[in-house]
Amino acid sequence: MATELASSLPAREPLPSVLWPLLFGNFVIGTGVMVVPGTLNEISRDLAVSVSTAGQLISAGAVLMCVGAPLLASLVAGWDRRLLLSISMLWYAALHLACAFAPSFAWLLALRVLALLPPAIFTPQAAASLGLLVPLAQRGRAITFIFLGWSLASVIGMPLGALVGGTLGWRSAMVMVAAFSMLSAAWVWRALPFGIRPPALSLAAWRETLGSRALMVAVGVTVLSAAGQFVLFSYMAPYFRQKLGLAPGALSFYFMCFGAFGLAGNMLMTRHIDRVGAGRAVMIGLALMAGSLLIFPLGVSLPLAVLVTIPWALGCFSTNSAQQARLVGIAPALASATVALNSSAMYAGQAVGAATGGWLIAGGGMDSLHWAGVAGLVAAMAASALASRFASARR
């Protein structure tokens, strides 16, 4: 019935309102994922651990999300998506509330890893459900629309988390995420229809996905891009405390500016990706981010720090949206697998980047973070060019 409803909609119709709770769910997921980078200073100080040790919260959680996305895609294949997405947000709420009362860093690390099961479920499974909610002609626009939630998390959620964490403590920021998660669960349950069950991918489909050079090299672009960014992004708060002495309010303003330009970049991508082409759009985004990281040390004041970050922000979320569209365009029938793999790749890159950044900081290499980021993004550009070549050969 859901399929018949979707196929009956004309292609030029506005996107259905049922996509709004999916966008908001991605906003909450993104806010929860980014609440630790935004409050890393407070966590480090309150629990008496080093910044590099506190950074394990980012890398360990990212490993769980990386492994969980493709595995859980198979385990939950038969679940009704209304039930699945609502339960995942309730889990997100309960575990963030538990994190707020963690008595030690060891407890927080364990609870934080468990709290990040929902990001491995909600984002890819929400995207996989779109085939039963919108017509084929609107699917690309619907994917970029619900992924705007992550951009909004950067422009609103992360700055708000940093401000709440800096003024009321990191535990209050965790409670804030829990409250948003409860609201998201209720909205998803109220808005989504029963019977949304995307077909499970067969073993043959997984073999085709993993055996495709074009798809796997494109997924590798996401790993390298995320690693290049998160080697520095994970430690923005301690970086700017050390370099510029930013207070919580100023840090929140910086994150808000980053998010605002990230949202603008994603909106521009949504508008122009069909004309530019997904592969070329990805390359433009990677080049913007690499150039920004190359000149990152020139941000010797808050206004200059915002200025040199603008290209990075423009490319950050828009590049991932273009990657999603690129993967779906290469093999539309394998979209469920590639969206899950791309989410996994993004989290794998976060884990590698956060671990690398923590290792550099532990060795006194705070000033080397941006160089490591540039290296990762240049490697991503090379992989992206190769992926485009393979995609052309596949066509």
Secondary structure as the mmCIF struct_conf table of DSSP 4:
data_model
#
loop_
_struct_conf.conf_type_id
_struct_conf.id
_struct_conf.beg_label_comp_id
_struct_conf.beg_label_asym_id
_struct_conf.beg_label_seq_id
_struct_conf.end_label_comp_id
_struct_conf.end_label_asym_id
_struct_conf.end_label_seq_id
HELX_RH_AL_P HELX_RH_AL_P1 ALA A 2 SER A 8
BEND BEND1 LEU A 9 LEU A 9
TURN_TY1_P TURN_TY1_P1 ALA A 11 ARG A 12
BEND BEND2 GLU A 13 GLU A 13
HELX_LH_PP_P HELX_LH_PP_P1 PRO A 14 PRO A 16
TURN_TY1_P TURN_TY1_P2 SER A 17 VAL A 18
HELX_RH_AL_P HELX_RH_AL_P2 LEU A 19 GLY A 38
TURN_TY1_P TURN_TY1_P3 THR A 39 THR A 39
HELX_RH_AL_P HELX_RH_AL_P3 LEU A 40 ASP A 46
TURN_TY1_P TURN_TY1_P4 LEU A 47 ALA A 48
HELX_RH_AL_P HELX_RH_AL_P4 VAL A 51 ALA A 54
TURN_TY1_P TURN_TY1_P5 GLY A 55 GLY A 55
HELX_RH_AL_P HELX_RH_AL_P5 GLN A 56 LEU A 75
TURN_TY1_P TURN_TY1_P6 VAL A 76 GLY A 78
BEND BEND3 TRP A 79 TRP A 79
HELX_RH_AL_P HELX_RH_AL_P6 ARG A 81 ALA A 100
TURN_TY1_P TURN_TY1_P7 PHE A 101 PHE A 101
BEND BEND4 PRO A 103 SER A 104
HELX_RH_AL_P HELX_RH_AL_P7 PHE A 105 ALA A 115
TURN_TY1_P TURN_TY1_P8 LEU A 116 LEU A 116
HELX_RH_AL_P HELX_RH_AL_P8 LEU A 117 ALA A 128
HELX_RH_3T_P HELX_RH_3T_P1 SER A 129 LEU A 132
TURN_TY1_P TURN_TY1_P9 LEU A 133 LEU A 133
BEND BEND5 VAL A 134 VAL A 134
HELX_RH_3T_P HELX_RH_3T_P2 LEU A 136 GLN A 138
HELX_RH_AL_P HELX_RH_AL_P9 ARG A 139 LEU A 152
HELX_RH_PI_P HELX_RH_PI_P1 ALA A 153 GLY A 157
HELX_RH_AL_P HELX_RH_AL_P10 MET A 158 LEU A 168
HELX_RH_AL_P HELX_RH_AL_P11 TRP A 170 ALA A 191
BEND BEND6 LEU A 192 LEU A 192
HELX_LH_PP_P HELX_LH_PP_P2 PRO A 193 PRO A 193
TURN_TY1_P TURN_TY1_P10 PHE A 194 GLY A 195
HELX_LH_PP_P HELX_LH_PP_P3 PRO A 198 SER A 202
HELX_RH_AL_P HELX_RH_AL_P12 LEU A 203 LEU A 210
TURN_TY1_P TURN_TY1_P11 GLY A 211 GLY A 211
HELX_RH_AL_P HELX_RH_AL_P13 ARG A 213 PHE A 233
TURN_TY1_P TURN_TY1_P12 SER A 234 TYR A 235
HELX_RH_AL_P HELX_RH_AL_P14 MET A 236 LEU A 244
HELX_RH_AL_P HELX_RH_AL_P15 PRO A 248 VAL A 276
HELX_RH_AL_P HELX_RH_AL_P16 ALA A 278 LEU A 294
TURN_TY1_P TURN_TY1_P13 ILE A 295 ILE A 295
HELX_RH_3T_P HELX_RH_3T_P3 PHE A 296 LEU A 298
BEND BEND7 SER A 301 SER A 301
HELX_RH_AL_P HELX_RH_AL_P17 LEU A 302 ILE A 330
HELX_RH_3T_P HELX_RH_3T_P4 PRO A 332 LEU A 334
HELX_RH_AL_P HELX_RH_AL_P18 ALA A 335 ALA A 362
TURN_TY1_P TURN_TY1_P14 GLY A 363 GLY A 364
HELX_RH_3T_P HELX_RH_3T_P5 MET A 366 SER A 368
HELX_RH_AL_P HELX_RH_AL_P19 LEU A 369 ARG A 394
#
